[in-house]
C-alpha cells in the first residue's frame, strides 16, 4: 500500500521541478530573443535604435519589415524600411552636410528653367534672392534671366543635370542674359560660393485700391519664433485699419505647426484659446488627438496667446497665394483656417503635405547615436475633420506667376497673383481662372517648366509638430 504522505511529497516535488523547468526554458527563450549587444557606433547598433524608434512612433509601424538587414549604412537602412506610401520622412546627422539633401539656400537664390513651345529657347528665371546672401551680394535679383550654368548653355536636356551640378558644388557660375531688341544677349557672369544664410525677414505693406485697404504679407517659412516676430506687422495692419489680407505663401515650404497656429490667431475672427484647430491621427500607440489653437500656438512657451489676440484683425476672409512650392505648415494654414473664415486660394495647386513629423534623437547620457530622424508620425486634419490633401490643395482662382515676365518684386500690385487677389477684393475678377498656361515676354512664349529649384526643395520639407502630451 502506498504511503499517502510520501506520495504527496513526491507530487509536490514534481510540481516544483516542472515549475522550475518552465521558468528556466522561458528565461532561455527570452535570452535567445534578446537583441545582440552590437558594438556602439556599428551599423547594427545604430539601425537597431532606428528600428525600435520607428516601431514606437512611425505612422506605418505595423508595416515595418520583420527582419531587415541591420548591416546596411544607417541612411540606406532607413530608406530600405521606409513605407512605400511615405514621401517625406528623412534621417540626418546635425551639422553634417554629407547626410542632408542639399538645396540652393546656401547660395541664397532659387530659379526656374523654362522652354518655349519648340524647346529652341531655354532660359532660367530667378524667383527668389535671399537677403544678405552670396546671391544678393553678387547683385542678383528676382526676375533676372540665366542663360548658362558653369559655362554650359541651358537646354531642355541638361536643365536638371546643371541643377545637380549646383547642388554638388561649393562654388559655381551663372551666365546672365537680357532681352536686347528682342534678342537674348549675354551680359555678365556671376561666381557664387556657399555662405551662411540667416533667417529672412518678412515683407509687408498696405495696398490701397478702390477705397479698400489691403494688407500684404510675404514670408518664406514657419521657423520658430515667426508668430512673435510678426506681432509688429499685425499691429500696424490693425492701426492702418485694413479690411482684407493677402498672405503670400507662394514660396513658403512650411515648418512648425505652432507658428502657423500663431499667425492664424492674429487673422481670423472669433478666435479663443480653446477653439479646436488641428487633429493629429497617429498609429495605435499615438492615437488621435485634437489640439486647440491656443495650445498649438503656445506649447513651446515662445509667445503669449493674449498678446496674439491683441493684434487679431477679426477678418472673415483671407486671400492666400500659392504655387507648387507651397507646402507643409503653409498648407496647414490654408486647410486649418477654413473652419474659421473663408480662404480664397489664388495661384497654383500646393505641394500636398498632409502629414507631420517630430524630431527623434538619442536622449541617453552619454548619447550613443548621432543620427536624428524626422519620420512621418501623424496625418493632419482641421477642426472640421477635413484633411486628405496629399495630392495638393487646388486654387480657387488659377494663376501662373510666369504668365507675365519679367517677374516683379514681392508686394508689387502688378504681380499676376497679387493683381488677381486685388481684383477679387474689389469685385473686378469674374473668372475662376486667369492667364493662360503660356509664359509671355516680348519674344519668348514658353509652354513648360523644365526645372524648379524651389519646388524641388519644398519636396524635402515636413510639417514639424511636437510629441503630444
PENORFEN-V719406 format. One record per pair of residues at least 24 apart in sequence whose C-alpha atoms are under 10 Angstrom apart, sorted by the first residue. I is the first residue (numbers start at 1). J is the second residue. If there is no record, write none. Layout:
# PENORFEN-V719406
I,J
I,J
This chain:
# PENORFEN-V719406
40,368
40,369
41,368
41,369
41,370
42,70
42,71
42,72
42,73
42,74
42,369
43,69
43,70
43,71
43,72
43,73
43,74
43,75
43,77
44,69
44,70
44,71
44,72
44,73
44,74
44,77
45,70
45,71
45,74
45,368
45,369
46,70
46,71
46,72
46,73
46,74
46,77
46,368
46,369
46,370
46,371
47,71
47,72
47,73
47,74
47,75
47,76
47,77
47,78
47,369
47,371
48,74
49,361
49,362
49,368
49,369
49,371
50,74
50,77
50,78
50,91
50,360
50,361
50,362
50,369
50,371
50,372
50,373
51,77
51,78
51,81
53,360
53,361
53,362
53,373
53,375
54,78
54,81
54,82
54,360
54,373
54,375
54,376
54,377
55,283
55,285
56,283
56,284
56,285
56,286
56,377
57,282
57,283
57,284
57,285
57,286
57,357
57,358
57,360
57,375
57,376
57,377
57,378
57,467
58,82
58,83
58,89
58,282
58,283
58,285
58,286
58,357
58,374
58,375
58,376
58,377
58,378
59,83
59,86
59,281
59,282
59,283
59,284
59,285
59,286
59,355
59,356
59,357
59,375
59,376
59,377
59,378
59,379
60,84
60,85
60,86
60,282
60,283
60,284
60,375
60,376
60,377
60,378
61,282
61,283
61,284
61,285
61,377
62,283
62,284
74,371
75,99
75,371
78,373
78,375
82,375
82,376
83,376
86,355
86,375
86,376
87,353
87,355
87,376
87,390
87,459
87,460
87,462
88,353
88,355
88,356
88,357
88,374
88,375
88,376
88,459
88,460
88,461
88,462
88,463
89,355
89,356
89,357
89,373
89,374
89,375
89,376
89,377
89,460
89,461
89,462
90,357
90,372
90,373
90,374
90,375
90,376
90,460
90,461
90,462
91,359
91,360
91,371
91,372
91,373
91,374
91,375
92,370
92,371
92,372
92,373
92,374
93,361
93,369
93,370
93,371
93,372
93,373
94,370
94,371
94,372
96,371
99,371
100,460
101,167
101,457
101,460
102,164
102,166
102,167
102,168
102,169
102,457
102,460
103,163
103,164
103,166
103,167
103,168
103,453
103,454
103,456
103,457
103,458
103,460
104,163
104,166
104,167
104,194
104,453
104,454
104,456
104,457
105,129
105,130
105,133
105,134
105,135
105,167
105,194
105,195
105,196
105,197
105,453
105,454
105,457
106,130
106,133
106,134
106,135
106,167
106,170
106,192
106,193
106,194
106,195
106,196
106,197
106,198
107,133
107,134
107,135
107,136
107,166
107,167
107,170
107,171
107,172
107,192
107,193
107,194
107,195
107,196
107,197
108,132
108,133
108,134
108,135
108,136
108,137
108,140
108,192
108,193
108,194
108,195
108,196
108,197
108,198
109,133
109,134
109,135
109,136
109,140
109,141
109,142
109,453
109,454
110,135
110,142
110,251
110,452
110,453
110,454
110,455
110,457
111,142
111,143
111,144
111,145
111,146
111,163
111,451
111,452
111,453
111,454
111,455
112,145
112,146
112,159
112,402
112,449
112,450
112,451
112,452
112,453
112,454
112,455
113,145
113,146
113,147
113,154
113,155
113,156
113,159
113,160
113,163
113,448
113,449
113,450
113,451
113,452
113,453
114,154
114,155
114,156
114,159
114,402
114,439
114,444
114,445
114,446
114,447
114,448
114,449
114,450
114,451
114,452
115,154
115,155
115,156
115,439
115,444
115,445
115,446
115,447
115,448
115,449
115,450
115,451
116,156
116,438
116,439
116,440
116,443
116,444
116,445
116,446
116,447
116,448
116,449
117,438
117,444
117,445
117,446
117,447
117,448
118,156
118,445
118,446
118,447
119,155
119,156
119,157
119,446
119,447
119,448
120,155
120,156
121,147
121,154
121,155
121,156
121,184
121,444
121,445
121,446
122,146
122,147
122,148
122,153
122,154
122,155
122,156
122,159
122,444
122,446
122,449
122,450
123,147
123,148
123,153
123,154
123,155
123,156
123,159
123,176
123,177
123,184
123,444
123,446
123,450
124,148
124,149
124,154
124,155
124,159
124,174
124,175
124,176
124,177
124,449
124,450
124,451
124,452
125,176
125,402
125,405
125,406
125,407
125,452
126,406
126,407
126,452
126,453
127,251
127,402
127,407
127,408
127,409
127,452
127,453
127,454
128,220
128,251
128,409
128,410
128,454
130,197
130,198
130,199
130,200
130,201
130,220
131,197
131,198
131,199
131,200
131,201
132,195
132,196
132,197
132,198
132,199
132,200
133,192
133,193
133,194
133,195
133,196
133,197
133,198
134,191
134,192
134,193
134,194
134,195
134,196
134,197
135,190
135,191
135,192
135,193
135,194
135,195
137,192
138,190
138,191
138,192
139,190
140,176
140,190
141,407
141,408
141,409
142,406
142,407
142,408
142,409
142,410
143,405
143,406
143,407
143,408
143,409
144,176
144,177
144,178
144,406
144,407
145,174
145,175
145,176
145,177
145,178
145,179
145,184
145,186
145,187
145,406
145,407
146,174
146,175
146,176
146,177
146,178
146,186
146,187
146,188
146,189
147,174
147,175
147,176
147,177
147,178
147,184
147,185
147,186
147,187
147,189
148,173
148,174
148,175
148,176
148,177
148,186
148,189
149,173
149,174
149,175
149,176
149,189
149,190
150,174
150,175
150,189
150,190
150,191
151,175
151,189
155,450
156,449
156,450
156,451
157,450
158,450
158,451
159,450
159,451
159,452
160,450
160,451
160,452
160,453
161,451
162,451
163,451
163,452
163,453
164,453
166,192
167,453
169,193
169,194
170,194
170,195
179,441
179,442
179,443
179,444
181,442
181,443
182,441
182,442
182,443
182,444
183,442
183,443
183,444
184,443
184,444
199,223
199,226
201,226
201,229
201,230
202,226
202,229
202,230
202,233
203,233
203,248
203,410
203,411
204,230
204,233
204,234
204,236
204,237
204,246
204,247
204,248
204,410
204,411
205,233
205,236
205,237
205,411
205,412
206,236
206,237
206,240
206,241
206,242
206,244
206,245
206,246
206,411
207,242
207,244
207,245
207,246
207,411
207,412
207,413
207,422
208,242
208,413
208,422
209,413
209,422
209,423
209,425
209,426
210,422
210,423
210,425
210,426
210,427
211,426
212,241
212,242
212,243
212,244
212,422
212,425
212,426
213,237
213,240
213,241
213,242
213,243
213,244
213,245
213,425
214,240
214,241
214,242
214,243
214,244
214,245
214,246
214,421
214,422
214,425
215,240
215,241
215,242
215,243
215,244
215,245
215,246
215,247
215,318
215,411
216,242
216,244
216,245
216,246
216,247
216,248
216,319
216,320
216,410
216,411
216,412
216,413
216,418
217,245
217,246
217,247
217,248
217,249
217,320
217,410
217,411
218,246
218,247
218,248
218,249
218,250
218,251
218,252
218,321
218,410
218,411
219,247
219,248
219,249
219,250
219,251
219,252
219,410
220,248
220,249
220,250
220,251
220,252
220,253
220,254
220,255
220,326
220,330
221,249
221,251
221,252
221,253
221,254
221,255
221,256
221,259
221,260
221,326
221,327
221,328
221,329
221,330
222,252
222,253
222,254
222,255
222,256
222,257
222,258
222,259
222,260
222,263
222,328
222,329
222,330
222,463
222,464
223,254
223,255
223,256
223,257
223,258
223,259
223,260
223,329
223,464
224,255
224,256
224,257
224,258
224,259
224,300
224,302
225,256
225,258
225,259
225,262
225,300
225,302
225,303
226,256
226,258
226,259
226,260
226,262
226,263
226,302
226,303
227,258
227,259
227,260
227,261
227,262
227,263
227,264
227,265
227,266
227,297
227,302
227,303
227,308
228,259
228,262
228,263
228,302
228,303
228,304
228,305
228,307
228,308
229,303
230,262
230,263
230,266
230,308
230,311
231,262
231,263
231,266
231,303
231,307
231,308
231,309
231,310
231,311
231,312
232,311
233,311
234,263
234,266
234,267
234,308
234,310
234,311
234,312
234,313
235,266
235,308
235,310
235,311
235,312
235,313
236,311
237,311
237,312
237,313
238,310
238,311
238,312
238,313
238,314
239,311
239,313
241,313
242,313
242,315
243,313
243,314
243,315
243,316
243,317
243,318
243,425
244,313
244,315
244,316
244,317
244,318
244,319
244,421
244,422
244,425
245,313
245,315
245,317
245,318
245,319
245,320
245,421
245,422
245,425
246,317
246,318
246,319
246,320
246,321
246,344
246,345
246,346
246,411
246,417
246,418
246,421
246,422
246,425
247,318
247,319
247,320
247,321
247,322
247,345
247,418
247,421
248,319
248,320
248,321
248,322
248,323
248,326
248,330
248,346
248,410
248,411
248,417
248,418
249,320
249,321
249,322
249,323
249,325
249,326
249,327
249,330
249,331
249,333
249,334
249,350
250,320
250,321
250,322
250,323
250,324
250,325
250,326
250,327
250,330
250,346
250,347
250,348
250,350
250,401
250,417
250,454
251,321
251,322
251,323
251,324
251,325
251,326
251,327
251,330
251,454
251,455
251,458
252,321
252,322
252,323
252,324
252,325
252,326
252,327
252,328
252,329
252,330
252,331
252,454
252,455
252,458
253,324
253,325
253,326
253,327
253,328
253,329
253,330
253,331
253,350
253,351
253,353
253,454
253,455
253,457
253,458
253,459
253,460
253,461
253,462
253,463
254,325
254,326
254,327
254,328
254,329
254,330
254,331
254,332
254,333
254,353
254,458
254,461
254,462
254,463
254,464
255,327
255,328
255,329
255,330
255,332
255,356
255,461
255,462
255,463
255,464
255,465
256,296
256,297
256,328
256,329
256,330
256,332
256,356
256,357
256,358
256,462
256,463
256,464
256,465
256,466
257,296
257,297
257,328
257,329
257,330
257,332
257,333
257,356
257,463
257,464
257,465
257,466
258,293
258,294
258,295
258,296
258,297
258,298
258,299
258,300
258,302
258,303
258,329
258,464
258,465
258,466
259,296
259,297
259,298
259,302
259,303
259,329
259,330
259,333
259,464
260,293
260,296
260,297
260,329
260,330
260,331
260,332
260,333
260,334
260,336
260,337
261,292
261,293
261,294
261,295
261,296
261,297
261,298
261,329
261,332
261,333
261,336
261,337
262,293
262,294
262,295
262,296
262,297
262,298
262,303
262,304
262,305
262,308
262,309
262,333
263,297
263,308
263,312
263,333
264,293
264,297
264,308
264,312
264,332
264,333
264,334
264,336
264,337
264,340
265,293
265,294
265,297
265,305
265,306
265,308
265,309
265,310
265,311
265,312
265,313
265,314
265,337
266,305
266,307
266,308
266,309
266,310
266,311
266,312
266,313
266,314
266,315
267,308
267,309
267,311
267,312
267,313
267,314
267,315
267,316
267,317
267,318
267,337
267,340
267,341
268,309
268,312
268,313
268,314
268,315
268,316
268,317
268,318
268,337
268,338
268,339
268,340
268,341
268,342
269,309
269,312
269,313
269,314
269,315
269,316
269,317
269,340
269,341
270,312
270,314
270,315
270,316
270,340
270,341
271,309
271,312
271,314
271,340
272,305
272,306
272,309
273,297
273,298
273,305
273,306
273,309
275,340
275,383
276,336
276,339
276,340
276,382
276,383
276,384
277,332
277,336
277,337
277,339
277,340
277,381
277,382
277,383
277,384
277,385
278,332
278,335
278,336
278,337
278,380
278,381
278,382
278,383
278,384
278,385
278,386
278,387
279,336
279,378
279,379
279,380
279,381
279,382
279,383
279,384
279,385
279,386
279,387
280,355
280,356
280,377
280,378
280,379
280,380
280,381
280,382
280,465
280,468
281,355
281,356
281,377
281,378
281,379
281,380
281,381
282,355
282,356
282,376
282,377
282,378
282,379
282,380
283,377
283,378
283,379
286,377
286,378
286,467
286,468
287,378
288,378
288,379
288,380
288,468
289,468
289,469
290,380
290,381
290,382
290,383
290,385
290,468
291,382
291,383
291,468
292,383
293,336
293,383
296,465
296,466
299,466
299,468
300,466
314,341
315,340
315,341
315,342
316,340
316,341
316,342
316,343
317,341
317,342
317,343
317,344
317,425
318,342
318,343
318,344
318,345
318,421
318,425
319,343
319,344
319,345
319,346
319,418
319,420
319,421
319,422
319,424
319,425
320,344
320,345
320,346
320,347
320,395
320,417
320,418
320,421
321,345
321,346
321,347
321,348
321,350
321,395
321,397
321,399
321,417
321,418
321,420
321,421
322,346
322,347
322,348
322,349
322,350
322,351
322,393
322,394
322,395
322,398
322,399
322,400
322,401
322,417
323,347
323,348
323,349
323,350
323,351
323,393
323,394
323,395
323,398
323,399
323,400
323,401
323,417
323,454
323,455
324,348
324,349
324,350
324,351
324,352
324,392
324,393
324,452
324,454
324,455
324,456
324,458
324,459
325,349
325,350
325,351
325,352
325,452
325,453
325,454
325,455
325,456
325,457
325,458
325,459
326,350
326,351
326,352
326,353
326,392
326,393
326,454
326,455
326,458
326,459
327,351
327,352
327,353
327,354
327,392
327,393
327,455
327,458
327,459
327,460
327,461
327,462
327,463
328,352
328,353
328,354
328,355
328,356
328,458
328,459
328,461
328,462
328,463
328,464
329,353
329,354
329,355
329,356
329,461
329,462
329,463
329,464
329,465
330,463
331,389
331,392
331,393
331,463
332,380
332,381
332,382
332,387
332,463
333,382
334,382
334,393
335,380
335,381
335,382
335,383
335,384
335,386
335,387
335,389
335,393
336,380
336,381
336,382
336,383
336,384
336,385
336,386
336,387
337,382
337,383
338,382
338,383
338,384
338,386
339,382
339,383
339,384
339,385
339,386
340,383
340,384
343,395
343,396
344,395
344,396
344,397
344,421
344,424
345,393
345,394
345,395
345,396
345,397
345,398
345,421
346,394
346,395
346,396
346,397
346,398
346,399
346,400
346,416
346,417
346,418
346,420
346,421
346,424
346,432
346,433
346,434
347,394
347,395
347,396
347,397
347,398
347,399
347,400
347,401
347,416
347,417
347,418
347,420
347,421
347,433
347,434
348,392
348,393
348,394
348,395
348,396
348,397
348,398
348,399
348,400
348,401
348,417
349,391
349,392
349,393
349,394
349,395
349,396
349,398
349,399
350,389
350,390
350,391
350,392
350,393
350,394
350,395
350,455
351,389
351,390
351,391
351,392
351,393
351,394
351,455
351,458
351,459
352,388
352,389
352,390
352,391
352,392
352,393
352,394
352,459
353,379
353,380
353,388
353,389
353,390
353,391
353,392
353,393
353,458
353,459
353,461
353,462
353,463
354,378
354,379
354,380
354,381
354,387
354,388
354,389
354,390
354,391
354,392
354,462
354,463
355,379
355,380
355,381
355,387
355,388
355,389
355,390
355,462
355,463
355,464
355,465
356,380
356,462
356,463
356,464
356,465
356,466
357,462
357,463
357,464
357,465
357,466
357,467
358,462
358,463
358,464
358,465
358,466
358,467
359,464
359,465
359,466
359,467
360,467
374,462
374,463
374,464
375,462
376,462
376,463
376,464
377,465
377,466
377,467
378,463
378,465
380,463
395,432
395,433
396,431
396,432
396,433
397,421
397,424
397,429
397,431
397,432
397,433
397,434
398,431
398,432
398,433
398,434
398,435
398,436
398,437
399,432
399,433
399,434
399,435
399,436
399,437
400,433
400,434
400,435
400,436
400,437
400,438
400,439
401,435
401,437
401,439
402,435
402,436
402,437
402,438
402,439
402,440
402,441
402,446
402,449
403,434
403,435
403,436
403,437
403,438
403,439
403,440
403,441
403,445
403,446
404,435
404,436
404,438
404,439
404,440
404,441
404,442
405,439
405,440
405,441
405,442
405,444
406,440
406,441
406,442
